[in-house]
Amino acid sequence: MPNPIRLFSTPSGLVLESAGSFRQAPASFTIDALFAAADPHAAIAAAFSSGSPASAPTELSAPIATQEIWAAGVTYLRSMTARMEESKDAGGGTFYDRVYSADRPELFFKGNALRTAAPGRDVRIRADSKWNVPEPELTLAINAAGQIFGFTVGNDMSSRDIEGENPLYLPQAKVYAGSAAIGPCIVVTPELPSADTAIRLEILRDGAVAFSGETTVGRIKRPLPSLAEWLYRDQIFPHGAFLMTGTGIVPPDSFTLRSRDEVRITIEPVGTLINTIA
């Protein structure tokens, strides 16, 4: 099996890394071209071979072009219990119990490049929300044909009080300016992360750890290919899509994000996605 190739988006173009070697991709090789390719692994291998030597990037852009970001909800037991608790007073708690065990998953539009923060940049909490959390998620990179060809780290910022008030408010709780972040790179590989791959969240406040948690990919209830297959049913993604696969790390109900908190999400071999709350 060839080594994975990591794709970094920078202000000066795409930088590719494999086995510690960095290459500046040809200008003709773009994120849209990768997602539209019938064989993304061959496409990025060719770009790496024809690229020029480069240094490790120091300034990163979000690794997204015209792709949409979608998200799957209630894929972990911990997520189901949290959603049920936050929405019980609104009478919506049973919705989450039922979708957790249903054949059809919860899928919703999360954002696009306009709403997505780059690594190191600010994500936002809604001005009309008082209970906000990050949701650390393995995020699949899927080409136009529906093939999972890689993955990255995603932060699905969420307003828990708005969604809890009424499940129909989910688009407002989930989709707004600065409500998502992905990166620091896309790992392009035919191998999905193993079940024991760790997903770690750390939130720093005034330099100290305010919350930390960890889960594994294996705790996702649904097979990852099935989530991609459901997303692509009766849909068209000419330049592919990203799919956040749900969160298994939920801070306690007493916790809410504050301005200038630092959110750190780690999934190897992607690395750590770091964003600050605006």
C-alpha positions in Angstrom: 0.0 0.0 0.0 1.5 3.4 -1.0 2.1 6.0 1.7 -0.8 8.4 2.3 -0.4 11.9 0.8 -1.3 14.8 2.9 -2.7 17.9 1.1 -2.2 21.3 2.6 -3.9 24.4 1.2 -1.8 27.6 1.5 -2.2 31.1 0.2 0.4 30.3 -2.4 -1.1 27.0 -3.6 -1.3 23.4 -2.6 1.6 21.6 -0.8 1.7 17.8 -0.7 3.5 15.7 1.8 4.3 12.0 1.8 6.8 10.2 4.1 8.2 13.5 5.3 8.9 14.9 1.8 7.1 18.1 0.8 6.2 19.1 -2.8 4.6 22.2 -4.3 1.8 20.8 -6.5 1.5 22.0 -10.1 -0.8 25.0 -10.6 -3.1 22.9 -12.6 -3.7 20.6 -9.7 -6.6 22.0 -7.6 -8.8 20.8 -4.8 -11.8 20.8 -7.2 -9.7 18.7 -9.7 -8.9 16.2 -6.9 -12.6 15.8 -5.9 -13.8 15.6 -9.5 -11.2 12.9 -10.4 -12.4 9.4 -11.1 -9.3 8.1 -9.3 -8.3 10.8 -6.7 -5.4 8.6 -5.4 -3.8 8.4 -8.9 -4.4 12.1 -9.5 -2.7 13.2 -6.3 0.2 10.7 -6.8 0.8 12.2 -10.3 0.7 15.7 -8.8 3.2 14.8 -6.1 5.6 13.2 -8.6 5.5 16.2 -10.9 5.6 18.8 -8.1 8.7 20.8 -7.1 10.5 20.6 -3.7 8.9 22.7 -1.0 9.1 23.4 2.7 6.6 22.5 5.3 3.8 25.1 5.2 3.6 27.7 8.0 0.4 29.4 7.0 -2.7 27.4 6.0 -6.0 28.0 4.3 -9.0 25.8 4.7 -8.6 22.8 2.4 -11.9 23.4 0.6 -12.9 24.9 -2.8 -16.5 24.6 -4.2 -17.3 21.5 -2.1 -20.3 21.5 0.3 -19.8 20.3 3.9 -22.6 18.0 5.2 -22.9 16.4 8.6 -24.3 13.2 10.0 -25.9 13.5 13.5 -26.6 11.1 16.3 -24.0 8.5 15.2 -22.6 8.0 18.7 -24.5 6.9 21.8 -23.1 9.9 23.7 -24.5 12.2 21.1 -27.9 10.6 21.3 -28.1 10.9 25.0 -27.0 14.6 24.9 -29.5 15.5 22.2 -32.3 13.8 24.1 -31.4 15.7 27.3 -31.2 19.1 25.7 -34.5 18.7 23.9 -36.6 16.9 26.4 -38.5 20.0 27.5 -39.4 20.8 23.9 -40.8 17.3 23.4 -38.2 16.4 20.8 -36.2 13.9 22.8 -37.6 10.8 21.2 -36.6 12.0 17.7 -32.9 11.4 18.5 -33.5 8.0 20.1 -35.4 6.9 17.0 -32.9 8.2 14.4 -30.0 6.5 16.3 -31.5 3.1 15.7 -33.2 3.8 12.3 -31.8 2.6 9.0 -31.8 6.2 7.6 -29.3 8.5 9.2 -29.7 12.1 10.1 -27.9 14.2 7.5 -27.9 18.0 7.2 -26.1 20.7 5.2 -23.4 22.3 7.3 -21.7 24.8 5.2 -19.3 25.7 2.4 -16.0 27.6 2.0 -17.7 30.9 2.8 -18.8 29.6 6.3 -15.6 27.6 7.0 -12.6 28.8 9.1 -9.1 28.0 8.2 -6.7 26.3 10.7 -5.5 29.0 13.1 -8.4 31.3 12.3 -11.5 32.2 14.4 -14.7 30.2 14.5 -17.8 31.9 15.9 -20.6 31.4 18.3 -24.0 32.9 17.6 -24.8 36.2 19.2 -28.4 34.9 20.1 -27.2 31.7 21.8 -26.0 31.2 25.3 -25.0 27.5 25.1 -22.3 26.7 22.5 -19.9 23.8 22.0 -17.5 22.5 19.4 -18.1 19.1 18.0 -14.9 17.2 17.0 -15.6 15.0 14.0 -13.8 12.7 11.6 -14.7 14.3 8.2 -14.7 12.2 5.0 -13.5 13.5 1.7 -15.8 12.1 -1.0 -15.3 12.5 -4.8 -18.0 13.4 -7.3 -18.7 9.7 -7.9 -19.4 9.1 -4.2 -16.0 7.4 -3.4 -14.4 8.1 0.0 -10.8 8.9 -0.9 -9.5 10.5 2.3 -10.4 12.3 5.5 -9.7 15.4 7.6 -10.6 16.9 10.9 -13.8 18.8 11.3 -15.2 21.2 13.9 -19.0 21.3 13.8 -19.8 24.4 16.0 -23.2 24.0 17.6 -25.7 26.1 19.5 -27.2 23.5 21.9 -29.8 25.8 23.4 -31.3 26.7 19.9 -31.4 23.1 18.7 -32.8 22.0 22.1 -35.6 24.5 22.0 -37.0 22.9 18.9 -35.4 20.3 16.6 -36.7 22.3 13.6 -34.2 25.1 14.6 -31.3 22.8 13.8 -30.3 24.7 10.6 -30.0 27.9 12.7 -28.1 26.1 15.5 -25.6 24.5 13.0 -25.3 26.8 9.9 -24.0 30.4 10.2 -20.9 32.4 9.4 -17.9 30.8 11.0 -19.8 27.7 12.1 -17.3 25.1 10.7 -13.6 24.5 10.4 -11.7 21.7 8.7 -8.0 20.9 8.4 -5.1 21.2 8.9 -4.8 18.9 5.8 -6.6 16.2 3.9 -5.1 12.8 4.2 -5.6 11.1 0.8 -5.5 7.3 1.2 -7.6 4.3 0.2 -7.6 3.1 3.8 -10.3 4.4 6.2 -9.1 5.2 9.8 -9.0 2.0 11.9 -11.6 1.5 14.7 -9.0 2.4 17.4 -8.2 5.7 15.8 -8.5 8.3 18.6 -10.4 11.6 18.3 -9.3 14.1 20.9 -10.7 17.4 22.0 -9.1 20.0 24.2 -10.5 23.4 25.0 -8.1 26.0 26.5 -9.3 29.0 28.5 -6.8 31.6 29.6 -4.0 29.1 28.9 -5.5 26.3 31.1 -7.5 23.2 30.1 -11.2 24.0 30.5 -12.4 20.7 29.0 -10.9 17.7 27.4 -12.3 14.4 26.0 -11.5 11.5 23.8 -13.3 8.9 21.8 -12.5 6.5 18.9 -13.7 6.0 15.4 -15.0 2.6 16.3 -17.7 4.1 18.5 -19.5 5.4 15.5 -22.6 3.2 15.2 -22.9 3.3 11.4 -20.3 2.1 8.8 -18.6 5.1 7.2 -19.3 4.0 3.6 -23.0 3.7 4.4 -23.1 7.4 5.5 -21.5 8.4 2.2 -23.9 6.3 0.3 -26.9 7.8 2.1 -25.6 11.3 1.4 -25.2 10.7 -2.3 -28.7 9.3 -2.8 -30.6 11.5 -5.2 -27.9 14.2 -4.8 -25.4 15.8 -7.2 -22.0 16.9 -6.1 -20.0 17.9 -9.2 -16.9 18.6 -7.2 -17.5 16.2 -4.4 -18.3 16.8 -0.7 -17.1 16.7 2.8 -19.1 14.7 5.4 -18.7 15.2 9.1 -19.5 11.9 10.7 -20.8 12.9 14.1 -19.4 13.5 17.6 -18.8 11.3 20.5 -17.4 14.0 22.8 -19.9 16.3 24.4 -18.9 18.7 27.3 -21.1 18.7 30.4 -24.3 20.8 30.3 -22.7 23.3 32.6 -20.0 24.1 29.9 -20.3 26.7 27.2 -17.7 28.3 25.0 -16.4 31.8 25.6 -14.7 34.3 23.4 -11.0 33.6 23.0 -11.3 30.0 24.0 -8.9 27.8 22.0 -10.3 24.6 20.5 -7.9 21.9 19.6 -9.1 18.7 17.8 -6.6 15.9 17.0 -7.0 12.9 14.7 -3.8 11.3 13.4 -2.4 11.3 10.8 -4.3 14.5 9.9 -2.8 16.4 12.9 -4.4 19.0 15.1 -7.0 21.5 14.0 -6.7 24.6 16.1 -9.2 27.5 16.1 -10.0 30.3 18.5 -13.5 31.5 19.4 -14.1 35.0 18.0 
